[in-house]
Structures are given as structure tokens and as C-alpha cells.
Amino acid sequence: MKVIEIIVSPEGESKLETRGFQGAECQEASRFLELALGRKTSDTATSEFHQTSVQQQTQLEQKE
């Protein structure tokens, strides 16, 4: 399941966490929230970010 979680601290700082996305699709899915919440101060990639989807791997193999 794909999830985007928004965490707001008592000081008003917000943090987005994504789960269930692979590769850069998490950034694409959460972009509208980042724009709505304001300036980004940091970005930490999870292990899911560094995974490529099976479909992407298959497409690359077929091109070679």
C-alpha cells in the first residue's frame, strides 16, 4: 500500500514521509504537498527510493 504521511510538530514544522513507493515515484506523488507546505529544508531518501520497479528493470533489459 502506498502512503504519504504528514507529521506536524508543535512548533508548526511539517515532515512528509512516504511508504510503498519505489524509485522517484515518491517524489512525484508528494510534490503537490511539498508545494502546498512551503520551503523544503531537507530530503532523506529511504531504501525504497533506491529500488527500481520490476517494470523498469524489464524495460531496460529488453532495450539491451
PDBQT receptor file of N, H, CA, C and O in Angstrom, charges set to zero:
ATOM      1  N   MET A   1       0.842  -1.172   0.000  1.00  0.00    +0.000 N 
ATOM      2  CA  MET A   1       0.000   0.000   0.000  1.00  0.00    +0.000 C 
ATOM      3  C   MET A   1       0.893   1.243   0.000  1.00  0.00    +0.000 C 
ATOM      4  O   MET A   1       1.891   1.300   0.718  1.00  0.00    +0.000 OA
ATOM      5  N   LYS A   2       0.527   2.226  -0.805  1.00  0.00    +0.000 N 
ATOM      6  H   LYS A   2      -0.284   2.180  -1.388  1.00  0.00    +0.000 HD
ATOM      7  CA  LYS A   2       1.274   3.481  -0.884  1.00  0.00    +0.000 C 
ATOM      8  C   LYS A   2       0.664   4.485   0.088  1.00  0.00    +0.000 C 
ATOM      9  O   LYS A   2      -0.548   4.701   0.107  1.00  0.00    +0.000 OA
ATOM     10  N   VAL A   3       1.539   5.098   0.902  1.00  0.00    +0.000 N 
ATOM     11  H   VAL A   3       2.524   4.923   0.887  1.00  0.00    +0.000 HD
ATOM     12  CA  VAL A   3       1.089   6.011   1.950  1.00  0.00    +0.000 C 
ATOM     13  C   VAL A   3       1.965   7.257   1.941  1.00  0.00    +0.000 C 
ATOM     14  O   VAL A   3       3.186   7.165   1.813  1.00  0.00    +0.000 OA
ATOM     15  N   ILE A   4       1.340   8.415   2.078  1.00  0.00    +0.000 N 
ATOM     16  H   ILE A   4       0.348   8.489   2.183  1.00  0.00    +0.000 HD
ATOM     17  CA  ILE A   4       2.049   9.669   2.323  1.00  0.00    +0.000 C 
ATOM     18  C   ILE A   4       1.564  10.174   3.669  1.00  0.00    +0.000 C 
ATOM     19  O   ILE A   4       0.379  10.455   3.852  1.00  0.00    +0.000 OA
ATOM     20  N   GLU A   5       2.488  10.285   4.606  1.00  0.00    +0.000 N 
ATOM     21  H   GLU A   5       3.450  10.057   4.458  1.00  0.00    +0.000 HD
ATOM     22  CA  GLU A   5       2.140  10.720   5.958  1.00  0.00    +0.000 C 
ATOM     23  C   GLU A   5       2.688  12.125   6.180  1.00  0.00    +0.000 C 
ATOM     24  O   GLU A   5       3.843  12.406   5.860  1.00  0.00    +0.000 OA
ATOM     25  N   ILE A   6       1.861  12.996   6.724  1.00  0.00    +0.000 N 
ATOM     26  H   ILE A   6       0.923  12.768   6.984  1.00  0.00    +0.000 HD
ATOM     27  CA  ILE A   6       2.273  14.367   7.058  1.00  0.00    +0.000 C 
ATOM     28  C   ILE A   6       2.323  14.475   8.574  1.00  0.00    +0.000 C 
ATOM     29  O   ILE A   6       1.328  14.233   9.258  1.00  0.00    +0.000 OA
ATOM     30  N   ILE A   7       3.486  14.840   9.088  1.00  0.00    +0.000 N 
ATOM     31  H   ILE A   7       4.294  15.037   8.532  1.00  0.00    +0.000 HD
ATOM     32  CA  ILE A   7       3.678  14.988  10.530  1.00  0.00    +0.000 C 
ATOM     33  C   ILE A   7       3.933  16.462  10.811  1.00  0.00    +0.000 C 
ATOM     34  O   ILE A   7       4.835  17.062  10.226  1.00  0.00    +0.000 OA
ATOM     35  N   VAL A   8       3.136  17.048  11.709  1.00  0.00    +0.000 N 
ATOM     36  H   VAL A   8       2.404  16.560  12.184  1.00  0.00    +0.000 HD
ATOM     37  CA  VAL A   8       3.290  18.459  12.064  1.00  0.00    +0.000 C 
ATOM     38  C   VAL A   8       3.710  18.537  13.527  1.00  0.00    +0.000 C 
ATOM     39  O   VAL A   8       3.030  18.013  14.409  1.00  0.00    +0.000 OA
ATOM     40  N   SER A   9       4.840  19.197  13.772  1.00  0.00    +0.000 N 
ATOM     41  H   SER A   9       5.393  19.622  13.056  1.00  0.00    +0.000 HD
ATOM     42  CA  SER A   9       5.347  19.336  15.137  1.00  0.00    +0.000 C 
ATOM     43  C   SER A   9       4.574  20.427  15.870  1.00  0.00    +0.000 C 
ATOM     44  O   SER A   9       3.878  21.220  15.237  1.00  0.00    +0.000 OA
ATOM     45  N   PRO A  10       4.689  20.477  17.201  1.00  0.00    +0.000 N 
ATOM     46  CA  PRO A  10       4.033  21.554  17.961  1.00  0.00    +0.000 C 
ATOM     47  C   PRO A  10       4.520  22.946  17.549  1.00  0.00    +0.000 C 
ATOM     48  O   PRO A  10       3.811  23.935  17.735  1.00  0.00    +0.000 OA
ATOM     49  N   GLU A  11       5.731  23.020  16.989  1.00  0.00    +0.000 N 
ATOM     50  H   GLU A  11       6.307  22.217  16.838  1.00  0.00    +0.000 HD
ATOM     51  CA  GLU A  11       6.286  24.300  16.535  1.00  0.00    +0.000 C 
ATOM     52  C   GLU A  11       5.776  24.682  15.150  1.00  0.00    +0.000 C 
ATOM     53  O   GLU A  11       6.072  25.774  14.665  1.00  0.00    +0.000 OA
ATOM     54  N   GLY A  12       5.012  23.798  14.505  1.00  0.00    +0.000 N 
ATOM     55  H   GLY A  12       4.771  22.911  14.899  1.00  0.00    +0.000 HD
ATOM     56  CA  GLY A  12       4.457  24.092  13.192  1.00  0.00    +0.000 C 
ATOM     57  C   GLY A  12       5.285  23.588  12.027  1.00  0.00    +0.000 C 
ATOM     58  O   GLY A  12       4.922  23.813  10.872  1.00  0.00    +0.000 OA
ATOM     59  N   GLU A  13       6.393  22.909  12.305  1.00  0.00    +0.000 N 
ATOM     60  H   GLU A  13       6.688  22.726  13.242  1.00  0.00    +0.000 HD
ATOM     61  CA  GLU A  13       7.198  22.347  11.227  1.00  0.00    +0.000 C 
ATOM     62  C   GLU A  13       6.533  21.078  10.718  1.00  0.00    +0.000 C 
ATOM     63  O   GLU A  13       6.017  20.281  11.501  1.00  0.00    +0.000 OA
ATOM     64  N   SER A  14       6.549  20.898   9.415  1.00  0.00    +0.000 N 
ATOM     65  H   SER A  14       6.968  21.546   8.779  1.00  0.00    +0.000 HD
ATOM     66  CA  SER A  14       5.912  19.716   8.836  1.00  0.00    +0.000 C 
ATOM     67  C   SER A  14       6.964  18.789   8.229  1.00  0.00    +0.000 C 
ATOM     68  O   SER A  14       8.034  19.222   7.801  1.00  0.00    +0.000 OA
ATOM     69  N   LYS A  15       6.626  17.510   8.207  1.00  0.00    +0.000 N 
ATOM     70  H   LYS A  15       5.757  17.158   8.555  1.00  0.00    +0.000 HD
ATOM     71  CA  LYS A  15       7.515  16.489   7.673  1.00  0.00    +0.000 C 
ATOM     72  C   LYS A  15       6.662  15.514   6.870  1.00  0.00    +0.000 C 
ATOM     73  O   LYS A  15       5.624  15.053   7.343  1.00  0.00    +0.000 OA
ATOM     74  N   LEU A  16       7.104  15.203   5.652  1.00  0.00    +0.000 N 
ATOM     75  H   LEU A  16       7.947  15.578   5.268  1.00  0.00    +0.000 HD
ATOM     76  CA  LEU A  16       6.413  14.228   4.815  1.00  0.00    +0.000 C 
ATOM     77  C   LEU A  16       7.190  12.925   4.840  1.00  0.00    +0.000 C 
ATOM     78  O   LEU A  16       8.413  12.923   4.702  1.00  0.00    +0.000 OA
ATOM     79  N   GLU A  17       6.490  11.829   5.014  1.00  0.00    +0.000 N 
ATOM     80  H   GLU A  17       5.496  11.831   5.126  1.00  0.00    +0.000 HD
ATOM     81  CA  GLU A  17       7.102  10.512   4.919  1.00  0.00    +0.000 C 
ATOM     82  C   GLU A  17       6.280   9.684   3.949  1.00  0.00    +0.000 C 
ATOM     83  O   GLU A  17       5.055   9.625   4.045  1.00  0.00    +0.000 OA
ATOM     84  N   THR A  18       6.964   9.048   3.017  1.00  0.00    +0.000 N 
ATOM     85  H   THR A  18       7.960   9.095   2.939  1.00  0.00    +0.000 HD
ATOM     86  CA  THR A  18       6.277   8.194   2.045  1.00  0.00    +0.000 C 
ATOM     87  C   THR A  18       6.669   6.747   2.275  1.00  0.00    +0.000 C 
ATOM     88  O   THR A  18       7.800   6.445   2.656  1.00  0.00    +0.000 OA
ATOM     89  N   ARG A  19       5.717   5.860   2.039  1.00  0.00    +0.000 N 
ATOM     90  H   ARG A  19       4.798   6.105   1.730  1.00  0.00    +0.000 HD
ATOM     91  CA  ARG A  19       5.974   4.425   2.152  1.00  0.00    +0.000 C 
ATOM     92  C   ARG A  19       5.272   3.712   1.005  1.00  0.00    +0.000 C 
ATOM     93  O   ARG A  19       4.191   4.114   0.575  1.00  0.00    +0.000 OA
ATOM     94  N   GLY A  20       5.901   2.652   0.518  1.00  0.00    +0.000 N 
ATOM     95  H   GLY A  20       6.779   2.325   0.867  1.00  0.00    +0.000 HD
ATOM     96  CA  GLY A  20       5.293   1.845  -0.526  1.00  0.00    +0.000 C 
ATOM     97  C   GLY A  20       5.603   2.301  -1.940  1.00  0.00    +0.000 C 
ATOM     98  O   GLY A  20       5.140   1.684  -2.899  1.00  0.00    +0.000 OA
ATOM     99  N   PHE A  21       6.371   3.361  -2.091  1.00  0.00    +0.000 N 
ATOM    100  H   PHE A  21       6.748   3.863  -1.312  1.00  0.00    +0.000 HD
ATOM    101  CA  PHE A  21       6.748   3.862  -3.407  1.00  0.00    +0.000 C 
ATOM    102  C   PHE A  21       8.141   3.337  -3.746  1.00  0.00    +0.000 C 
ATOM    103  O   PHE A  21       8.947   3.082  -2.851  1.00  0.00    +0.000 OA
ATOM    104  N   GLN A  22       8.418   3.178  -5.021  1.00  0.00    +0.000 N 
ATOM    105  H   GLN A  22       7.764   3.385  -5.748  1.00  0.00    +0.000 HD
ATOM    106  CA  GLN A  22       9.748   2.753  -5.442  1.00  0.00    +0.000 C 
ATOM    107  C   GLN A  22      10.351   3.815  -6.338  1.00  0.00    +0.000 C 
ATOM    108  O   GLN A  22       9.657   4.440  -7.139  1.00  0.00    +0.000 OA
ATOM    109  N   GLY A  23      11.639   4.010  -6.193  1.00  0.00    +0.000 N 
ATOM    110  H   GLY A  23      12.203   3.503  -5.542  1.00  0.00    +0.000 HD
ATOM    111  CA  GLY A  23      12.318   4.995  -7.021  1.00  0.00    +0.000 C 
ATOM    112  C   GLY A  23      11.778   6.397  -6.789  1.00  0.00    +0.000 C 
ATOM    113  O   GLY A  23      11.326   6.733  -5.695  1.00  0.00    +0.000 OA
ATOM    114  N   ALA A  24      11.832   7.197  -7.825  1.00  0.00    +0.000 N 
ATOM    115  H   ALA A  24      12.200   6.924  -8.714  1.00  0.00    +0.000 HD
ATOM    116  CA  ALA A  24      11.449   8.608  -7.722  1.00  0.00    +0.000 C 
ATOM    117  C   ALA A  24       9.938   8.825  -7.709  1.00  0.00    +0.000 C 
ATOM    118  O   ALA A  24       9.497   9.971  -7.621  1.00  0.00    +0.000 OA
ATOM    119  N   GLU A  25       9.128   7.767  -7.795  1.00  0.00    +0.000 N 
ATOM    120  H   GLU A  25       9.487   6.836  -7.867  1.00  0.00    +0.000 HD
ATOM    121  CA  GLU A  25       7.677   7.979  -7.801  1.00  0.00    +0.000 C 
ATOM    122  C   GLU A  25       7.190   8.586  -6.493  1.00  0.00    +0.000 C 
ATOM    123  O   GLU A  25       6.132   9.215  -6.474  1.00  0.00    +0.000 OA
ATOM    124  N   CYS A  26       7.931   8.415  -5.393  1.00  0.00    +0.000 N 
ATOM    125  H   CYS A  26       8.790   7.903  -5.408  1.00  0.00    +0.000 HD
ATOM    126  CA  CYS A  26       7.542   9.042  -4.124  1.00  0.00    +0.000 C 
ATOM    127  C   CYS A  26       7.626  10.564  -4.231  1.00  0.00    +0.000 C 
ATOM    128  O   CYS A  26       6.774  11.278  -3.703  1.00  0.00    +0.000 OA
ATOM    129  N   GLN A  27       8.656  11.052  -4.915  1.00  0.00    +0.000 N 
ATOM    130  H   GLN A  27       9.348  10.472  -5.344  1.00  0.00    +0.000 HD
ATOM    131  CA  GLN A  27       8.801  12.494  -5.086  1.00  0.00    +0.000 C 
ATOM    132  C   GLN A  27       7.701  13.054  -5.970  1.00  0.00    +0.000 C 
ATOM    133  O   GLN A  27       7.185  14.142  -5.715  1.00  0.00    +0.000 OA
ATOM    134  N   GLU A  28       7.344  12.314  -7.005  1.00  0.00    +0.000 N 
ATOM    135  H   GLU A  28       7.763  11.430  -7.212  1.00  0.00    +0.000 HD
ATOM    136  CA  GLU A  28       6.268  12.744  -7.894  1.00  0.00    +0.000 C 
ATOM    137  C   GLU A  28       4.929  12.777  -7.146  1.00  0.00    +0.000 C 
ATOM    138  O   GLU A  28       4.141  13.707  -7.313  1.00  0.00    +0.000 OA
ATOM    139  N   ALA A  29       4.684  11.758  -6.325  1.00  0.00    +0.000 N 
ATOM    140  H   ALA A  29       5.325  11.002  -6.189  1.00  0.00    +0.000 HD
ATOM    141  CA  ALA A  29       3.412  11.652  -5.604  1.00  0.00    +0.000 C 
ATOM    142  C   ALA A  29       3.263  12.725  -4.529  1.00  0.00    +0.000 C 
ATOM    143  O   ALA A  29       2.151  13.184  -4.268  1.00  0.00    +0.000 OA
ATOM    144  N   SER A  30       4.358  13.126  -3.908  1.00  0.00    +0.000 N 
ATOM    145  H   SER A  30       5.262  12.753  -4.120  1.00  0.00    +0.000 HD
ATOM    146  CA  SER A  30       4.280  14.088  -2.803  1.00  0.00    +0.000 C 
ATOM    147  C   SER A  30       4.588  15.520  -3.216  1.00  0.00    +0.000 C 
ATOM    148  O   SER A  30       4.546  16.421  -2.379  1.00  0.00    +0.000 OA
ATOM    149  N   ARG A  31       4.896  15.747  -4.476  1.00  0.00    +0.000 N 
ATOM    150  H   ARG A  31       4.931  15.016  -5.157  1.00  0.00    +0.000 HD
ATOM    151  CA  ARG A  31       5.281  17.088  -4.941  1.00  0.00    +0.000 C 
ATOM    152  C   ARG A  31       4.217  18.139  -4.629  1.00  0.00    +0.000 C 
ATOM    153  O   ARG A  31       4.549  19.243  -4.197  1.00  0.00    +0.000 OA
ATOM    154  N   PHE A  32       2.946  17.809  -4.843  1.00  0.00    +0.000 N 
ATOM    155  H   PHE A  32       2.676  16.913  -5.194  1.00  0.00    +0.000 HD
ATOM    156  CA  PHE A  32       1.884  18.799  -4.608  1.00  0.00    +0.000 C 
ATOM    157  C   PHE A  32       1.817  19.184  -3.128  1.00  0.00    +0.000 C 
ATOM    158  O   PHE A  32       1.501  20.327  -2.800  1.00  0.00    +0.000 OA
ATOM    159  N   LEU A  33       2.111  18.242  -2.241  1.00  0.00    +0.000 N 
ATOM    160  H   LEU A  33       2.367  17.313  -2.507  1.00  0.00    +0.000 HD
ATOM    161  CA  LEU A  33       2.111  18.554  -0.808  1.00  0.00    +0.000 C 
ATOM    162  C   LEU A  33       3.310  19.413  -0.437  1.00  0.00    +0.000 C 
ATOM    163  O   LEU A  33       3.187  20.336   0.368  1.00  0.00    +0.000 OA
ATOM    164  N   GLU A  34       4.460  19.119  -1.014  1.00  0.00    +0.000 N 
ATOM    165  H   GLU A  34       4.559  18.369  -1.668  1.00  0.00    +0.000 HD
ATOM    166  CA  GLU A  34       5.649  19.937  -0.754  1.00  0.00    +0.000 C 
ATOM    167  C   GLU A  34       5.407  21.380  -1.184  1.00  0.00    +0.000 C 
ATOM    168  O   GLU A  34       5.790  22.313  -0.478  1.00  0.00    +0.000 OA
ATOM    169  N   LEU A  35       4.776  21.562  -2.333  1.00  0.00    +0.000 N 
ATOM    170  H   LEU A  35       4.464  20.804  -2.906  1.00  0.00    +0.000 HD
ATOM    171  CA  LEU A  35       4.480  22.917  -2.812  1.00  0.00    +0.000 C 
ATOM    172  C   LEU A  35       3.496  23.624  -1.892  1.00  0.00    +0.000 C 
ATOM    173  O   LEU A  35       3.638  24.819  -1.633  1.00  0.00    +0.000 OA
ATOM    174  N   ALA A  36       2.503  22.900  -1.398  1.00  0.00    +0.000 N 
ATOM    175  H   ALA A  36       2.388  21.929  -1.608  1.00  0.00    +0.000 HD
ATOM    176  CA  ALA A  36       1.488  23.492  -0.526  1.00  0.00    +0.000 C 
ATOM    177  C   ALA A  36       2.046  23.844   0.852  1.00  0.00    +0.000 C 
ATOM    178  O   ALA A  36       1.633  24.830   1.464  1.00  0.00    +0.000 OA
ATOM    179  N   LEU A  37       2.991  23.027   1.336  1.00  0.00    +0.000 N 
ATOM    180  H   LEU A  37       3.326  22.227   0.840  1.00  0.00    +0.000 HD
ATOM    181  CA  LEU A  37       3.523  23.235   2.688  1.00  0.00    +0.000 C 
ATOM    182  C   LEU A  37       4.626  24.277   2.743  1.00  0.00    +0.000 C 
ATOM    183  O   LEU A  37       4.904  24.816   3.814  1.00  0.00    +0.000 OA
ATOM    184  N   GLY A  38       5.252  24.569   1.631  1.00  0.00    +0.000 N 
ATOM    185  H   GLY A  38       5.026  24.130   0.761  1.00  0.00    +0.000 HD
ATOM    186  CA  GLY A  38       6.280  25.609   1.622  1.00  0.00    +0.000 C 
ATOM    187  C   GLY A  38       7.677  25.092   1.372  1.00  0.00    +0.000 C 
ATOM    188  O   GLY A  38       7.862  24.052   0.740  1.00  0.00    +0.000 OA
ATOM    189  N   ARG A  39       8.649  25.812   1.865  1.00  0.00    +0.000 N 
ATOM    190  H   ARG A  39       8.499  26.656   2.379  1.00  0.00    +0.000 HD
ATOM    191  CA  ARG A  39      10.061  25.572   1.592  1.00  0.00    +0.000 C 
ATOM    192  C   ARG A  39      10.546  24.244   2.162  1.00  0.00    +0.000 C 
ATOM    193  O   ARG A  39      10.256  23.907   3.310  1.00  0.00    +0.000 OA
ATOM    194  N   LYS A  40      11.291  23.489   1.345  1.00  0.00    +0.000 N 
ATOM    195  H   LYS A  40      11.527  23.762   0.412  1.00  0.00    +0.000 HD
ATOM    196  CA  LYS A  40      11.876  22.231   1.780  1.00  0.00    +0.000 C 
ATOM    197  C   LYS A  40      13.232  22.519   2.420  1.00  0.00    +0.000 C 
ATOM    198  O   LYS A  40      14.064  23.211   1.833  1.00  0.00    +0.000 OA
ATOM    199  N   THR A  41      13.454  21.988   3.623  1.00  0.00    +0.000 N 
ATOM    200  H   THR A  41      12.779  21.426   4.100  1.00  0.00    +0.000 HD
ATOM    201  CA  THR A  41      14.728  22.226   4.305  1.00  0.00    +0.000 C 
ATOM    202  C   THR A  41      15.656  21.030   4.242  1.00  0.00    +0.000 C 
ATOM    203  O   THR A  41      16.868  21.178   4.394  1.00  0.00    +0.000 OA
ATOM    204  N   SER A  42      15.097  19.830   4.017  1.00  0.00    +0.000 N 
ATOM    205  H   SER A  42      14.112  19.709   3.894  1.00  0.00    +0.000 HD
ATOM    206  CA  SER A  42      15.946  18.649   3.886  1.00  0.00    +0.000 C 
ATOM    207  C   SER A  42      15.196  17.566   3.137  1.00  0.00    +0.000 C 
ATOM    208  O   SER A  42      13.974  17.614   2.989  1.00  0.00    +0.000 OA
ATOM    209  N   ASP A  43      15.959  16.585   2.665  1.00  0.00    +0.000 N 
ATOM    210  H   ASP A  43      16.951  16.546   2.785  1.00  0.00    +0.000 HD
ATOM    211  CA  ASP A  43      15.390  15.476   1.907  1.00  0.00    +0.000 C 
ATOM    212  C   ASP A  43      16.232  14.239   2.195  1.00  0.00    +0.000 C 
ATOM    213  O   ASP A  43      17.442  14.241   1.969  1.00  0.00    +0.000 OA
ATOM    214  N   THR A  44      15.598  13.191   2.689  1.00  0.00    +0.000 N 
ATOM    215  H   THR A  44      14.615  13.189   2.873  1.00  0.00    +0.000 HD
ATOM    216  CA  THR A  44      16.303  11.957   3.006  1.00  0.00    +0.000 C 
ATOM    217  C   THR A  44      15.678  10.817   2.221  1.00  0.00    +0.000 C 
ATOM    218  O   THR A  44      14.487  10.540   2.358  1.00  0.00    +0.000 OA
ATOM    219  N   ALA A  45      16.477  10.161   1.403  1.00  0.00    +0.000 N 
ATOM    220  H   ALA A  45      17.445  10.385   1.292  1.00  0.00    +0.000 HD
ATOM    221  CA  ALA A  45      15.969   9.051   0.599  1.00  0.00    +0.000 C 
ATOM    222  C   ALA A  45      15.967   7.767   1.432  1.00  0.00    +0.000 C 
ATOM    223  O   ALA A  45      16.922   7.475   2.151  1.00  0.00    +0.000 OA
ATOM    224  N   THR A  46      14.882   7.013   1.319  1.00  0.00    +0.000 N 
ATOM    225  H   THR A  46      14.106   7.250   0.734  1.00  0.00    +0.000 HD
ATOM    226  CA  THR A  46      14.770   5.735   2.020  1.00  0.00    +0.000 C 
ATOM    227  C   THR A  46      15.317   4.624   1.128  1.00  0.00    +0.000 C 
ATOM    228  O   THR A  46      15.688   4.866  -0.021  1.00  0.00    +0.000 OA
ATOM    229  N   SER A  47      15.363   3.428   1.655  1.00  0.00    +0.000 N 
ATOM    230  H   SER A  47      15.062   3.231   2.588  1.00  0.00    +0.000 HD
ATOM    231  CA  SER A  47      15.826   2.292   0.862  1.00  0.00    +0.000 C 
ATOM    232  C   SER A  47      14.869   2.031  -0.302  1.00  0.00    +0.000 C 
ATOM    233  O   SER A  47      15.292   1.552  -1.354  1.00  0.00    +0.000 OA
ATOM    234  N   GLU A  48      13.577   2.343  -0.121  1.00  0.00    +0.000 N 
ATOM    235  H   GLU A  48      13.233   2.732   0.733  1.00  0.00    +0.000 HD
ATOM    236  CA  GLU A  48      12.604   2.168  -1.199  1.00  0.00    +0.000 C 
ATOM    237  C   GLU A  48      12.924   3.078  -2.383  1.00  0.00    +0.000 C 
ATOM    238  O   GLU A  48      12.664   2.717  -3.531  1.00  0.00    +0.000 OA
ATOM    239  N   PHE A  49      13.485   4.251  -2.110  1.00  0.00    +0.000 N 
ATOM    240  H   PHE A  49      13.697   4.544  -1.178  1.00  0.00    +0.000 HD
ATOM    241  CA  PHE A  49      13.843   5.180  -3.182  1.00  0.00    +0.000 C 
ATOM    242  C   PHE A  49      14.895   4.566  -4.094  1.00  0.00    +0.000 C 
ATOM    243  O   PHE A  49      14.879   4.781  -5.306  1.00  0.00    +0.000 OA
ATOM    244  N   HIS A  50      15.803   3.807  -3.512  1.00  0.00    +0.000 N 
ATOM    245  H   HIS A  50      15.816   3.632  -2.527  1.00  0.00    +0.000 HD
ATOM    246  CA  HIS A  50      16.908   3.237  -4.274  1.00  0.00    +0.000 C 
ATOM    247  C   HIS A  50      16.531   1.951  -4.997  1.00  0.00    +0.000 C 
ATOM    248  O   HIS A  50      17.348   1.393  -5.729  1.00  0.00    +0.000 OA
ATOM    249  N   GLN A  51      15.313   1.475  -4.803  1.00  0.00    +0.000 N 
ATOM    250  H   GLN A  51      14.649   1.928  -4.208  1.00  0.00    +0.000 HD
ATOM    251  CA  GLN A  51      14.837   0.291  -5.516  1.00  0.00    +0.000 C 
ATOM    252  C   GLN A  51      14.231   0.718  -6.838  1.00  0.00    +0.000 C 
ATOM    253  O   GLN A  51      13.620   1.782  -6.940  1.00  0.00    +0.000 OA
ATOM    254  N   THR A  52      14.404  -0.115  -7.845  1.00  0.00    +0.000 N 
ATOM    255  H   THR A  52      14.901  -0.979  -7.763  1.00  0.00    +0.000 HD
ATOM    256  CA  THR A  52      13.729   0.140  -9.110  1.00  0.00    +0.000 C 
ATOM    257  C   THR A  52      12.605  -0.868  -9.243  1.00  0.00    +0.000 C 
ATOM    258  O   THR A  52      12.704  -1.995  -8.758  1.00  0.00    +0.000 OA
ATOM    259  N   SER A  53      11.567  -0.464  -9.886  1.00  0.00    +0.000 N 
ATOM    260  H   SER A  53      11.486   0.451 -10.280  1.00  0.00    +0.000 HD
ATOM    261  CA  SER A  53      10.427  -1.362 -10.036  1.00  0.00    +0.000 C 
ATOM    262  C   SER A  53      10.763  -2.477 -11.018  1.00  0.00    +0.000 C 
ATOM    263  O   SER A  53      11.641  -2.321 -11.866  1.00  0.00    +0.000 OA
ATOM    264  N   VAL A  54      10.077  -3.577 -10.905  1.00  0.00    +0.000 N 
ATOM    265  H   VAL A  54       9.363  -3.703 -10.216  1.00  0.00    +0.000 HD
ATOM    266  CA  VAL A  54      10.286  -4.714 -11.798  1.00  0.00    +0.000 C 
ATOM    267  C   VAL A  54      10.016  -4.296 -13.234  1.00  0.00    +0.000 C 
ATOM    268  O   VAL A  54      10.713  -4.740 -14.145  1.00  0.00    +0.000 OA
ATOM    269  N   GLN A  55       9.021  -3.451 -13.450  1.00  0.00    +0.000 N 
ATOM    270  H   GLN A  55       8.454  -3.090 -12.709  1.00  0.00    +0.000 HD
ATOM    271  CA  GLN A  55       8.690  -2.994 -14.790  1.00  0.00    +0.000 C 
ATOM    272  C   GLN A  55       9.853  -2.206 -15.387  1.00  0.00    +0.000 C 
ATOM    273  O   GLN A  55      10.185  -2.402 -16.556  1.00  0.00    +0.000 OA
ATOM    274  N   GLN A  56      10.478  -1.322 -14.614  1.00  0.00    +0.000 N 
ATOM    275  H   GLN A  56      10.208  -1.163 -13.664  1.00  0.00    +0.000 HD
ATOM    276  CA  GLN A  56      11.607  -0.541 -15.110  1.00  0.00    +0.000 C 
ATOM    277  C   GLN A  56      12.767  -1.451 -15.464  1.00  0.00    +0.000 C 
ATOM    278  O   GLN A  56      13.414  -1.247 -16.491  1.00  0.00    +0.000 OA
ATOM    279  N   GLN A  57      13.048  -2.454 -14.638  1.00  0.00    +0.000 N 
ATOM    280  H   GLN A  57      12.523  -2.620 -13.803  1.00  0.00    +0.000 HD
ATOM    281  CA  GLN A  57      14.138  -3.375 -14.905  1.00  0.00    +0.000 C 
ATOM    282  C   GLN A  57      13.873  -4.161 -16.175  1.00  0.00    +0.000 C 
ATOM    283  O   GLN A  57      14.787  -4.361 -16.975  1.00  0.00    +0.000 OA
ATOM    284  N   THR A  58      12.647  -4.609 -16.376  1.00  0.00    +0.000 N 
ATOM    285  H   THR A  58      11.905  -4.446 -15.726  1.00  0.00    +0.000 HD
ATOM    286  CA  THR A  58      12.281  -5.376 -17.559  1.00  0.00    +0.000 C 
ATOM    287  C   THR A  58      12.453  -4.538 -18.816  1.00  0.00    +0.000 C 
ATOM    288  O   THR A  58      12.959  -5.030 -19.825  1.00  0.00    +0.000 OA
ATOM    289  N   GLN A  59      12.038  -3.279 -18.764  1.00  0.00    +0.000 N 
ATOM    290  H   GLN A  59      11.628  -2.880 -17.944  1.00  0.00    +0.000 HD
ATOM    291  CA  GLN A  59      12.175  -2.403 -19.912  1.00  0.00    +0.000 C 
ATOM    292  C   GLN A  59      13.645  -2.192 -20.269  1.00  0.00    +0.000 C 
ATOM    293  O   GLN A  59      14.005  -2.190 -21.446  1.00  0.00    +0.000 OA
ATOM    294  N   LEU A  60      14.486  -2.017 -19.265  1.00  0.00    +0.000 N 
ATOM    295  H   LEU A  60      14.194  -2.019 -18.309  1.00  0.00    +0.000 HD
ATOM    296  CA  LEU A  60      15.907  -1.835 -19.513  1.00  0.00    +0.000 C 
ATOM    297  C   LEU A  60      16.518  -3.086 -20.126  1.00  0.00    +0.000 C 
ATOM    298  O   LEU A  60      17.329  -2.986 -21.047  1.00  0.00    +0.000 OA
ATOM    299  N   GLU A  61      16.150  -4.241 -19.640  1.00  0.00    +0.000 N 
ATOM    300  H   GLU A  61      15.491  -4.321 -18.892  1.00  0.00    +0.000 HD
ATOM    301  CA  GLU A  61      16.685  -5.493 -20.161  1.00  0.00    +0.000 C 
ATOM    302  C   GLU A  61      16.259  -5.707 -21.605  1.00  0.00    +0.000 C 
ATOM    303  O   GLU A  61      17.040  -6.229 -22.400  1.00  0.00    +0.000 OA
ATOM    304  N   GLN A  62      15.050  -5.319 -21.961  1.00  0.00    +0.000 N 
ATOM    305  H   GLN A  62      14.416  -4.895 -21.315  1.00  0.00    +0.000 HD
ATOM    306  CA  GLN A  62      14.549  -5.500 -23.324  1.00  0.00    +0.000 C 
ATOM    307  C   GLN A  62      15.270  -4.577 -24.293  1.00  0.00    +0.000 C 
ATOM    308  O   GLN A  62      15.446  -4.929 -25.459  1.00  0.00    +0.000 OA
ATOM    309  N   LYS A  63      15.689  -3.407 -23.836  1.00  0.00    +0.000 N 
ATOM    310  H   LYS A  63      15.546  -3.121 -22.888  1.00  0.00    +0.000 HD
ATOM    311  CA  LYS A  63      16.392  -2.457 -24.710  1.00  0.00    +0.000 C 
ATOM    312  C   LYS A  63      17.816  -2.906 -25.006  1.00  0.00    +0.000 C 
ATOM    313  O   LYS A  63      18.374  -2.550 -26.044  1.00  0.00    +0.000 OA
ATOM    314  N   GLU A  64      18.400  -3.672 -24.120  1.00  0.00    +0.000 N 
ATOM    315  H   GLU A  64      17.946  -3.961 -23.277  1.00  0.00    +0.000 HD
ATOM    316  CA  GLU A  64      19.796  -4.097 -24.303  1.00  0.00    +0.000 C 
ATOM    317  C   GLU A  64      19.884  -5.186 -25.258  1.00  0.00    +0.000 C 
ATOM    318  O   GLU A  64      20.979  -5.674 -25.539  1.00  0.00    +0.000 OA
TER     319      GLU A  64
